Amino acid sequence: MADKLKEPPVITNHRRKPVCILQTGFYFDDERWDRIWQPFEEKGEALSDDDLRELFPDEPALAPRSR
């Protein structure tokens, strides 16, 4: 089911290894999952916020927040 996330979940693979943590408000669907999975497989470890920003530069939920 595609939708904006209401809380930041840890996305894991079938072995419960963390793939990434998606921010609240991130629009998540099967197409985006596929875009996340390939770099995770190549990197061999969880994707960082910077990795996700590179994959989805126009995603408002990933915009750096001012403190």
GIHUZI-V21773 format. One record per run of one state. SS is the DSSP state (alpha for helix, beta for strand, coil for the rest). FROM is the first residue (numbers start at 0). TO is the last residue. If there is no record, write none. Layout:
SS	FROM	TO
SS	FROM	TO
//
This chain:
coil	0	1
beta	2	3
coil	4	8
beta	9	11
coil	12	16
beta	17	20
coil	21	25
beta	26	27
coil	28	28
alpha	29	42
coil	43	47
alpha	48	54
coil	55	58
alpha	59	61
coil	62	66
//
